[in-house]
Amino acid sequence: MDFGERERIILNMRFLKYALYLLILFIFVYVITAKGTFGSLPKDGEISLEKRPLINSETTEQKQIFFGDLHVHTTFSQDAFFFSLPMLQGEGVHPPADACNFARFCSALDFFSITDHAEGLTQDMWDKTIKATKSCNAVSSSPEKDLIAFAGWEWTQMSGEMGSPEDHYGHKNVILKDLKNLPKVPIGAGLTGLDYILKSRITPSLMLLADFPPEKIDFDFLAYRNETYSIPPCSQLDEKEILQRECKEEASTPRELFNRLDELNLEALVIPHGTTWGIHAPANSTMSSQLTMKQHDPNRQRLFEIYSGHGNSEIFKDVKHFLKTSDGKNICPEPTKGFEPCCWRAGEIAKQQCHLKGEDSCEEKGVEIKQEFVDRITDITRFGIIEGSEPEDWLQCGQIQDEFLPAYTYRPKMSAQAALASEVASDNSVNRFKFGLIGSTDNHKARAGSGYKEFARKAMGDSWGAKNNLTWLIPPERGASFYSTGGLVAVHAQSLNRENVFNSLYNREVYATSGERILLWFDLIDPVLGKIPMGSEISIKQNNPTFSVTAIGSLKQEPGCPDYVHTSLEKDAISRLCLNECYNPTNERNKIDRIEVIKITVTKDLDNLDEVIQDPWKVFSCKDNGEGCSFQFTDSDFLNAKDETVYYVRAIQEASLAVGGDPLRCELDEDGECLKTVPCYASGPKFDPNDDCLAPIGERAWSSPIFITHENPS
């Protein structure tokens, strides 16, 4: 090959290289400016017109138990749509019809609600959701209902840029009673968190081109982004403009949300959820601050999501991620039994790295990094101050340990127990929460009630993940380990009727499960009134309270789907939605291992909640032969104490394997100290698509509390 020919080859290669650069630049410019010409928004889908066979549809004097999921997202939610994209290993769109078909045939629920994030919904998306909800509900008619569909949405609030606990109210699902009186658009909390990233023209564009050439340039996302984020808040328009163009309703605080629901005369429940999840809640956030700031409505906030696919929010433990000195300086607390603050772990990692490099002053380096971390406690990039650290290096920091599937980076004063224990005096009145307890899935792939079988952790849970070469986009961090298949809400009602189910929800005659259909009854035995069900409030004058509790384990499952599913859904739909596995019960039940009773004394001393929460107060071991177990017990100290008291129970099944049952899979030494973690990765080179991270847990049900006061306190 002569010199000239070699030069021509080099020049051609350079030309091709620059041509490729120009092509990338062209696509990048188009992506930034595109109006979604080549993209399309998700459709509402097709609902099967078949109904599920009814096992028992009769109205009886004795109340039945019905199971539902009041927290499920379709890809109309902005986060669900983004993570559905093929480039992010997504499944593609899951429209509202998928939620209906899944609830009816895959999970065989009795009722459900679609609760997409209101902040991202357009008028068209909301209209399609309502149309699908009504169509789903109309497949079967009263009294032969097989599935009730409630309309709803999620009000998704986070604190401001500085991560202040004082203005953090969290996420709340709004569930509407009927399908007739509906708002024109749902009421959101304004843009927060992921919205600011997705709204940007630059950041998502870089994401879409990150592994060019991809299998598909996702112009669908551009269409979605331009559609939803081009709509102004109604507050920015005058009355004439509101009539002429589309806008989004916003309520920046719970009080504004409650007031707007009142103005629209909407009969609705507002349900806090995911409260202890530190991804959203700043460290040291408290539920009680909502009482102090008059951000609670006892007629609407009557339920609390204690468990979902994002973890358990039940337990209060007196742990702190950081402390503040009297002069306002952040300091890092020392580790306590069962809890290590991440600021402390940061200092330990820094010292270890320093020693490995053979450097001097490693102790000082550890102190410096520990302080830097705690100074950046509200900064989501704070873990990046330790260069080269791996998720495993952080061990179990920030997590409460030895508890049932706790939410990631746990916020204890946002828990159900903290809320039930707290009382706040304000303006000559006493305010407190009286919540019933429910479970949900919070699934973002339209899979309502996805916890009927423990498999397919990414599809049945919310463990998002990117392609291996995109781990910078979705870091393979420990948070991916803390997703499960989600829970359910159970109601005691006389029949599967919208009025009955909603009234049971309102009356707190409900309980939560971790996904298993455990049967649970928890009653106060009154000598005059007889049985008073869970969720009730009562005053007692003469007799110490006596309770009864009965729990029966869930039905074990057969593989595959029942015959009626194959005659109601297309083969492709069963594969795509149900993954060829449905709720398919046998006649054999799981056994109840034990029943635990929790007793909480209501207090105004919000700094010492651990002193009033007795968990467990009593434990009853079950000798279950497959028919469950029952107990009665009395609190012989109640009349002497003269305190307002809350009681609820946990029914716990014998251990079985569950997705994400041991989130960090800690390897322990002889003293029980964590030596090493093996996180359940969602992406990156350590991600194993065949690993569902199964580990044994005691699936459980949580009753709603019974609230008891003294009739004549002295």
C-alpha positions in Angstrom: 0.0 0.0 0.0 1.6 3.3 -1.1 1.6 6.5 0.9 -1.2 8.2 -1.1 -3.5 5.2 -0.7 -2.9 5.1 3.0 -3.6 8.8 3.3 -6.9 8.4 1.3 -8.0 5.6 3.7 -7.1 7.8 6.7 -9.0 10.7 5.2 -12.0 8.5 4.5 -12.0 7.2 8.1 -11.8 10.8 9.4 -14.7 11.8 7.1 -16.8 8.9 8.4 -15.9 9.8 11.9 -16.9 13.5 11.5 -20.0 12.4 9.6 -21.0 10.3 12.6 -20.3 13.3 14.9 -22.5 15.5 12.7 -25.3 12.8 12.7 -25.2 12.6 16.5 -25.2 16.4 16.7 -28.2 16.6 14.3 -30.1 14.0 16.4 -29.2 15.8 19.6 -30.4 19.2 18.3 -33.6 17.5 17.1 -34.1 15.9 20.4 -33.8 19.2 22.2 -36.2 21.0 19.9 -38.5 18.2 18.9 -42.2 18.5 19.4 -42.7 14.8 19.3 -43.4 14.5 15.6 -42.1 10.9 15.5 -43.4 10.0 18.9 -46.7 9.1 20.4 -48.3 9.3 23.8 -49.5 6.1 25.6 -53.0 5.1 24.7 -55.7 4.0 27.1 -55.8 0.4 25.8 -58.5 -2.2 25.5 -60.5 -3.6 28.5 -61.6 -7.2 28.4 -65.4 -7.4 28.4 -65.4 -10.7 30.3 -66.0 -10.8 34.0 -64.3 -13.0 36.6 -66.5 -15.9 38.0 -67.8 -15.1 41.4 -67.1 -17.4 44.3 -69.6 -15.8 46.7 -71.6 -12.8 45.7 -74.4 -13.1 48.3 -75.2 -10.3 50.8 -75.1 -11.8 54.2 -75.6 -10.5 57.8 -72.0 -11.5 58.6 -69.4 -9.3 56.9 -67.1 -10.7 54.2 -63.5 -9.8 53.5 -62.6 -8.2 50.2 -59.1 -7.4 49.0 -57.9 -4.4 46.9 -55.1 -2.2 45.9 -55.6 1.6 46.1 -52.2 2.6 44.8 -51.2 1.7 41.3 -49.6 3.7 38.5 -49.9 3.4 34.7 -47.4 4.9 32.3 -49.5 8.1 32.4 -47.3 8.8 35.5 -44.2 10.7 34.4 -41.7 8.5 36.3 -43.5 5.3 35.1 -43.4 6.5 31.5 -39.8 7.5 31.5 -38.7 4.1 33.0 -40.9 2.2 30.5 -38.6 3.3 27.6 -36.8 0.5 25.8 -33.4 2.2 26.3 -33.9 1.9 30.0 -34.8 -1.8 29.8 -38.4 -0.8 30.2 -41.4 -3.0 29.3 -43.1 -0.3 27.2 -46.4 1.4 27.9 -48.9 0.1 30.4 -52.1 2.1 29.9 -55.1 2.2 32.2 -56.8 -0.8 30.6 -53.8 -2.9 31.7 -54.5 -2.0 35.3 -58.1 -3.2 34.9 -57.3 -6.4 33.1 -54.5 -7.2 35.6 -56.7 -6.6 38.6 -59.6 -8.6 37.2 -57.7 -11.6 35.8 -54.0 -11.7 36.9 -54.4 -10.8 40.6 -58.1 -11.4 41.0 -58.8 -8.4 43.2 -62.1 -7.2 44.4 -61.5 -3.5 44.0 -58.7 -1.2 42.9 -57.8 2.4 42.0 -55.4 4.0 39.5 -53.5 6.7 41.3 -51.2 8.3 38.7 -49.2 11.4 39.7 -51.5 14.4 39.2 -48.5 16.7 38.5 -47.8 14.9 35.1 -51.4 14.2 34.0 -52.8 16.2 31.0 -56.5 16.7 30.5 -56.4 14.0 27.8 -54.7 11.5 30.1 -57.1 12.2 32.9 -60.1 11.8 30.6 -58.7 8.5 29.3 -58.1 7.2 32.8 -61.7 8.1 33.9 -63.1 6.5 30.7 -61.1 3.3 31.4 -62.1 3.3 35.0 -65.8 3.6 34.2 -65.5 1.0 31.5 -63.7 -1.4 33.8 -66.3 -0.9 36.5 -69.2 -1.4 34.0 -68.1 -4.9 32.9 -70.1 -6.4 35.8 -73.3 -5.0 37.3 -74.7 -4.9 40.8 -75.3 -7.1 42.6 -73.1 -9.5 40.6 -70.0 -7.3 40.8 -66.6 -9.0 40.4 -64.5 -5.8 40.5 -65.0 -2.3 41.7 -62.9 0.5 40.1 -62.4 3.7 42.1 -61.2 6.9 40.5 -58.2 8.6 42.1 -54.8 10.2 41.8 -51.6 10.8 43.7 -50.8 14.2 45.2 -47.0 14.1 45.2 -45.3 16.7 47.4 -41.7 17.0 48.5 -40.0 19.7 50.6 -38.2 22.6 48.9 -34.7 22.7 47.5 -33.1 22.8 51.0 -34.8 19.7 52.1 -36.5 21.3 55.1 -38.5 18.8 57.3 -40.9 21.7 58.2 -42.4 22.0 54.8 -42.4 18.3 53.9 -45.8 16.7 53.8 -45.1 13.7 51.6 -47.2 11.8 49.1 -50.9 11.2 49.5 -53.4 9.2 47.4 -56.8 10.7 46.8 -59.6 8.1 46.4 -63.0 9.3 45.2 -66.1 7.6 46.3 -68.1 7.6 43.1 -67.7 7.9 39.4 -70.3 10.6 38.9 -69.1 13.7 40.7 -65.5 14.0 39.3 -63.2 16.9 39.0 -62.3 18.3 35.6 -58.6 17.6 36.3 -56.9 16.1 39.4 -55.2 18.3 41.9 -51.5 18.1 42.1 -48.8 19.5 44.4 -46.8 21.3 41.7 -43.6 20.1 40.1 -41.0 18.5 42.4 -38.1 16.0 42.3 -38.0 14.1 39.0 -40.2 16.6 37.2 -37.4 19.1 37.1 -35.1 16.6 35.4 -37.7 15.4 32.9 -38.9 18.9 32.1 -35.4 19.9 31.1 -34.7 19.8 27.4 -31.0 19.1 27.9 -30.8 16.4 30.6 -33.3 13.9 29.1 -31.8 14.4 25.7 -28.4 13.4 26.9 -30.0 10.4 28.5 -31.6 9.3 25.3 -28.4 9.5 23.3 -26.2 8.0 26.1 -25.4 4.7 24.3 -25.8 5.9 20.7 -26.6 4.2 18.4 -29.5 2.8 20.5 -32.0 0.2 19.4 -34.5 3.1 19.3 -34.4 6.9 19.7 -37.2 7.4 22.1 -39.1 10.2 20.5 -42.1 8.9 22.4 -40.7 10.4 25.6 -40.2 13.7 23.8 -43.9 13.8 22.9 -44.8 13.0 26.4 -42.5 15.6 27.9 -43.6 18.4 25.6 -47.2 17.5 26.1 -47.3 17.4 29.9 -44.8 20.1 30.8 -46.2 22.7 28.4 -49.4 23.0 30.4 -49.4 26.0 32.8 -50.7 25.9 36.4 -54.2 27.3 36.7 -52.9 29.9 39.2 -51.0 31.6 36.4 -54.1 32.2 34.3 -57.0 34.6 34.7 -60.6 33.4 34.7 -61.0 34.0 30.9 -57.8 32.1 30.1 -58.9 29.2 32.3 -62.0 28.8 30.3 -60.1 29.0 27.0 -57.1 26.7 27.6 -56.0 23.7 29.6 -54.3 24.2 32.9 -53.2 22.1 35.9 -54.8 22.5 39.3 -52.3 22.8 42.1 -52.4 22.7 45.9 -49.0 23.2 47.5 -50.1 22.0 51.0 -52.5 19.4 52.4 -54.7 22.1 53.8 -55.0 23.6 50.3 -55.8 20.1 48.9 -58.5 19.5 51.6 -60.0 22.9 51.0 -60.2 22.4 47.2 -61.8 19.0 47.7 -64.4 20.7 49.9 -65.0 23.4 47.3 -65.6 20.7 44.7 -67.9 18.8 47.0 -65.9 15.6 46.4 -66.4 12.7 48.8 -62.8 11.5 49.0 -60.2 9.8 51.2 -56.7 11.2 51.4 -54.2 8.5 52.3 -50.5 9.2 53.2 -48.1 6.7 51.8 -44.3 6.0 51.6 -43.9 8.3 54.6 -40.6 6.8 55.9 -38.9 6.5 52.6 -35.8 8.7 52.8 -35.5 9.2 49.1 -38.4 11.7 49.5 -38.5 12.7 53.1 -35.7 14.8 54.6 -33.9 13.5 57.6 -35.7 14.3 60.9 -39.0 14.8 59.1 -42.0 14.2 61.4 -45.7 13.3 60.9 -46.6 15.4 64.0 -45.5 18.6 62.2 -48.6 18.3 60.1 -50.7 18.4 63.2 -48.8 21.5 64.5 -49.2 23.3 61.1 -52.9 22.4 60.8 -52.2 20.2 57.7 -54.5 17.4 58.8 -58.2 16.8 58.1 -59.5 13.9 60.3 -62.5 13.5 58.0 -60.4 12.8 55.0 -57.1 11.4 56.3 -58.6 8.3 57.9 -56.2 5.7 56.5 -52.4 5.3 56.4 -50.5 3.1 53.9 -48.3 1.1 56.3 -46.8 -1.1 53.7 -46.2 -1.1 49.9 -43.7 -2.4 47.4 -41.5 0.4 48.6 -41.2 -1.1 52.0 -42.6 -1.0 55.6 -43.5 2.2 57.3 -44.8 0.8 60.6 -42.0 0.9 63.1 -40.8 3.8 65.3 -37.2 3.5 66.6 -35.4 6.3 68.2 -32.6 6.6 65.6 -31.2 9.8 64.1 -29.4 10.5 60.9 -27.9 13.7 62.3 -28.2 16.1 65.2 -28.3 19.9 65.5 -26.4 21.9 68.1 -27.9 24.9 69.8 -26.1 27.2 67.4 -27.6 25.3 64.4 -24.6 23.3 63.4 -25.1 19.7 62.1 -23.2 17.0 63.9 -23.0 13.3 63.2 -24.4 11.0 65.9 -22.5 7.9 67.1 -23.8 4.5 66.1 -26.3 2.8 68.4 -27.4 -0.8 68.6 -29.0 -1.7 65.3 -28.4 1.6 63.6 -25.3 3.3 62.0 -25.8 6.8 60.6 -24.4 7.2 57.0 -22.3 10.2 58.1 -20.5 7.9 60.5 -20.0 5.2 57.8 -18.6 7.9 55.5 -15.9 8.7 58.0 -15.1 5.0 58.4 -14.8 4.5 54.6 -12.5 7.5 54.3 -10.3 6.2 57.1 -10.1 2.7 55.4 -9.2 4.3 52.1 -6.5 6.4 53.7 -4.9 3.4 55.5 -4.9 1.4 52.3 -3.0 4.2 50.5 -0.5 4.3 53.3 -1.2 8.0 54.1 -0.9 9.8 57.4 -3.5 11.6 59.5 -6.2 9.1 58.6 -8.2 9.8 61.8 -8.4 13.4 60.9 -9.4 12.5 57.4 -12.3 10.4 58.7 -13.5 13.3 61.0 -13.3 15.7 58.0 -15.3 13.5 55.7 -17.9 12.7 58.4 -18.5 16.4 58.9 -18.7 17.1 55.2 -21.3 14.4 54.8 -23.5 15.6 57.6 -23.1 19.2 56.4 -24.6 18.0 53.1 -27.3 15.9 54.7 -30.0 17.3 52.3 -27.8 16.9 49.2 -28.7 13.8 47.2 -25.1 13.7 45.8 -23.6 13.4 49.3 -22.6 9.8 48.8 -20.3 11.0 46.0 -17.9 12.6 48.4 -16.2 9.2 48.9 -14.5 8.7 45.5 -14.3 5.1 44.4 -16.7 3.7 47.1 -19.0 0.8 46.2 -22.5 0.3 47.5 -21.1 -2.6 49.6 -18.8 -0.2 51.5 -21.8 1.5 53.1 -22.9 -1.7 54.8 -26.3 -1.1 56.5 -25.9 2.6 57.2 -29.1 4.6 57.4 -31.3 1.5 57.8 -33.1 0.2 60.8 -32.2 -3.4 61.3 -33.8 -6.6 62.4 -37.3 -5.4 61.3 -39.7 -6.5 58.6 -38.7 -5.1 55.2 -38.2 -1.4 56.3 -38.3 1.4 53.7 -35.0 2.7 52.3 -33.1 5.3 54.4 -35.8 5.1 57.1 -37.4 8.2 58.7 -38.8 6.9 62.0 -40.9 9.9 63.0 -42.8 9.6 59.8 -43.9 6.0 60.7 -47.4 4.7 61.6 -46.4 4.1 65.2 -45.1 7.7 65.6 -48.2 9.1 64.0 -50.5 7.0 66.2 -48.6 8.0 69.4 -48.4 11.8 68.7 -50.7 14.4 70.2 -50.3 18.1 69.6 -52.0 21.0 71.5 -52.8 23.9 69.2 -55.2 26.9 69.6 -57.0 25.5 72.7 -57.6 22.1 70.9 -55.8 18.8 70.9 -55.0 17.3 67.5 -54.0 13.8 66.7 -54.1 11.1 64.0 -56.6 8.3 64.1 -55.5 6.2 61.1 -56.7 2.8 59.8 -53.9 0.8 58.3 -53.8 -0.4 54.7 -51.3 -2.0 52.3 -50.8 -1.3 48.6 -48.4 -2.1 45.8 -47.3 1.3 44.4 -46.6 -0.6 41.3 -45.6 1.6 38.3 -46.5 -1.0 35.6 -50.3 -1.1 36.0 -50.0 -4.3 38.0 -52.6 -3.8 40.8 -52.2 -6.4 43.5 -48.9 -7.7 42.2 -47.9 -9.6 45.4 -50.0 -12.7 44.8 -46.9 -14.7 43.9 -43.2 -14.0 44.7 -41.5 -13.8 41.3 -40.3 -11.4 38.6 -39.0 -8.7 41.0 -38.7 -6.1 38.3 -42.1 -6.6 36.8 -44.0 -7.2 40.0 -42.0 -4.7 41.9 -40.6 -1.3 41.2 -36.9 -2.1 40.9 -36.0 0.0 37.8 -32.8 -0.7 36.0 -30.8 0.5 33.0 -28.6 -1.3 30.5 -25.2 -2.3 31.9 -23.4 0.6 30.1 -25.9 3.1 31.5 -25.2 2.6 35.2 -24.2 6.3 35.6 -27.8 7.1 34.8 -29.4 4.8 37.4 -26.6 3.9 39.8 -26.7 0.3 41.1 -27.0 1.5 44.6 -28.6 -0.1 47.7 -32.0 1.4 47.1 -32.8 -1.1 44.4 -32.7 -3.8 47.1 -35.6 -2.3 49.0 -38.4 -3.1 46.6 -40.8 -5.9 47.1 -44.0 -7.1 45.3 -46.2 -5.0 47.5 -49.2 -5.2 49.8 -53.0 -5.2 49.8 -55.9 -3.6 51.7 -58.6 -5.8 53.1 -62.1 -4.5 54.0 -64.8 -6.1 56.1 -68.1 -5.4 54.2 -71.4 -7.2 53.8 -71.1 -7.3 50.0 -68.9 -6.2 47.1 -70.7 -2.9 46.6 -69.2 0.5 46.1 -71.1 2.1 48.9 -70.2 -0.7 51.3 -66.5 -0.9 50.4 -66.0 2.9 50.6 -67.9 3.1 54.0 -65.7 0.3 55.4 -62.6 2.3 54.2 -64.0 5.5 55.8 -64.9 3.7 59.1 -61.4 2.2 59.2 -62.8 -1.4 59.2 -59.8 -2.4 57.2 -56.5 -4.0 57.6 -53.2 -4.2 55.7 -51.3 -7.3 54.4 -47.9 -7.7 52.9 -49.5 -9.2 49.8 -50.8 -12.5 51.1 -54.6 -12.8 51.6 -54.5 -13.5 55.3 -57.9 -13.3 57.0 -58.0 -11.2 60.1 -60.5 -10.1 62.7 -59.7 -7.8 65.7 -62.5 -6.7 68.0 -63.2 -5.1 71.3 -65.6 -7.3 73.4 -68.0 -4.9 75.2 -70.3 -6.3 77.9 -73.2 -4.3 76.5 -72.6 -3.6 72.8 -70.9 -6.9 72.0 -68.1 -7.0 69.4 -66.8 -3.6 68.3 -64.6 -3.9 65.2 -61.1 -2.7 64.4 -61.0 1.0 63.5 -63.5 2.0 66.1 -63.3 4.7 68.8 -64.8 4.1 72.2 -64.8 5.4 75.7 -64.7 3.0 78.7 -65.8 3.8 82.2 -65.9 0.7 84.4 -64.3 -2.3 82.8 -60.8 -2.9 81.5 -60.9 -3.6 77.8 -61.0 -7.2 76.5 -60.2 -8.0 72.9 -60.5 -11.0 70.6 -58.4 -11.7 67.6 -58.6 -14.4 64.9 -56.2 -15.0 62.0 -56.4 -17.5 59.2 -53.5 -18.0 56.8 -53.6 -17.2 53.1 -54.3 -19.9 50.5 -51.3 -21.6 48.9 -50.9 -21.1 45.2 -50.9 -23.4 42.2 -48.6 -22.5 39.3 -50.1 -20.9 36.2 -53.5 -19.3 35.7 -57.1 -20.6 36.3 -59.0 -21.7 33.2 -61.3 -18.6 33.2 -58.2 -16.4 32.6 -57.4 -18.3 29.3 -61.0 -17.8 28.1 -61.0 -14.1 29.0 -57.6 -12.8 27.9 -55.6 -13.3 24.8 -52.6 -15.5 25.1 -50.3 -12.6 24.4 -52.0 -10.5 27.2 -51.6 -13.3 29.7 -47.9 -13.5 28.9 -47.3 -9.7 28.7 -49.4 -8.7 31.8 -49.6 -11.8 34.1 -46.2 -13.2 32.9 -48.2 -16.5 32.7 -48.7 -16.6 36.5 -52.0 -15.6 38.1 -53.7 -15.7 41.5 -54.5 -19.4 41.5 -55.4 -20.6 45.0 -55.5 -24.2 46.2 -57.6 -25.4 49.1 -54.6 -25.5 51.5 -53.8 -22.6 53.7 -50.5 -21.3 55.1 -50.2 -21.5 58.8 -50.2 -18.6 61.3 -47.0 -18.6 63.4 -47.9 -16.0 66.0 -50.0 -13.0 66.8 -48.4 -9.9 68.2 -50.3 -7.1 70.0 -49.0 -3.5 70.0 -50.1 -1.0 72.6 -49.5 2.7 72.2 -50.2 5.4 74.8 -50.9 8.7 73.2 -48.5 11.5 74.3 -47.6 15.1 73.9 -43.9 14.4 74.6 -42.9 14.0 71.0 -39.2 13.6 71.9 -39.7 10.4 73.8 -42.1 8.4 71.7 -40.2 5.2 72.4 -41.4 5.3 76.0 -45.1 5.0 75.0 -44.8 2.4 72.2 -44.9 -1.2 73.5 -44.0 -3.4 70.5 -44.8 -6.1 71.1 -46.9 -5.7 74.2 -48.2 -9.3 74.1 -47.3 -12.3 71.9 -49.4 -15.4 71.3 -47.9 -18.4 69.7 -50.3 -20.3 67.4 -50.7 -24.0 67.1 -52.3 -23.8 63.7 -53.5 -27.0 62.1 -54.5 -25.1 58.9 -57.5 -23.4 60.3 -55.8 -20.4 61.9 -55.9 -19.5 65.5 -57.9 -17.2 68.0 -57.1 -15.5 71.3 -58.7 -13.2 73.8 -56.8 -10.9 76.1 -57.5 -8.1 78.6 -55.5 -4.9 79.5 -55.8 -5.0 83.3 -53.8 -1.7 83.6 -56.0 0.5 81.4 -58.3 1.9 84.1 -55.4 2.6 86.4 -53.4 4.5 83.8 -56.1 6.9 82.7 -54.4 7.4 79.4 -55.8 7.4 75.9 -54.6 4.1 74.3 -54.3 2.6 70.9 -54.2 -1.2 70.3 -53.6 -3.1 67.1 -52.4 -6.6 66.1 -50.0 -8.2 63.7 -50.7 -11.8 62.4 -47.6 -13.4 61.1 -47.4 -16.5 58.9 -44.7 -19.2 59.0 -41.7 -18.1 57.0 -41.8 -18.4 53.2 -39.6 -17.0 50.4 -40.3 -13.5 49.2 -38.8 -11.1 46.6 -36.3 -8.8 48.4 -36.9 -10.6 51.7 -33.4 -9.7 53.0 -32.7 -6.3 51.3 -28.9 -6.1 51.8 -28.2 -9.7 52.4 -25.7 -9.0 55.2 -23.0 -11.6 56.1 -22.7 -11.5 59.9 -19.8 -12.4 62.2 -20.2 -14.4 65.4 -21.4 -11.3 67.3 -24.1 -10.5 64.7 -22.2 -7.6 63.2 -22.5 -7.0 59.5 -19.2 -7.8 57.7 -20.3 -7.5 54.2 -23.5 -6.8 52.2 -24.6 -8.4 48.9 -27.2 -5.9 47.5 -29.8 -7.0 45.1 -28.7 -4.9 42.1 -31.1 -3.5 39.5 -28.5 -2.7 36.9 -24.8 -2.7 36.1 -22.3 -5.5 35.7 -23.4 -7.1 39.0 -27.1 -7.3 38.0 -28.3 -10.9 37.7 -31.7 -11.0 35.8 -32.3 -14.5 37.2 -31.9 -13.4 40.8 -35.3 -12.5 42.4 -33.4 -11.9 45.7 -35.6 -14.4 47.5 -35.3 -14.8 51.2 -37.5 -16.1 54.0 -39.9 -13.7 55.7 -43.0 -14.0 57.9 -45.7 -12.6 55.6 -48.2 -10.6 57.7 -51.3 -8.7 58.3 -51.7 -5.5 60.4 -55.1 -4.7 61.8 -56.4 -1.2 62.0 -56.2 0.1 65.6 -58.9 0.3 68.2 -58.8 3.8 69.9 -59.9 3.8 73.6 -60.3 6.7 76.0 -61.6 7.0 79.5 -65.2 8.1 79.8 -64.5 10.1 83.0 -60.7 10.8 83.1 -59.4 12.3 86.3 
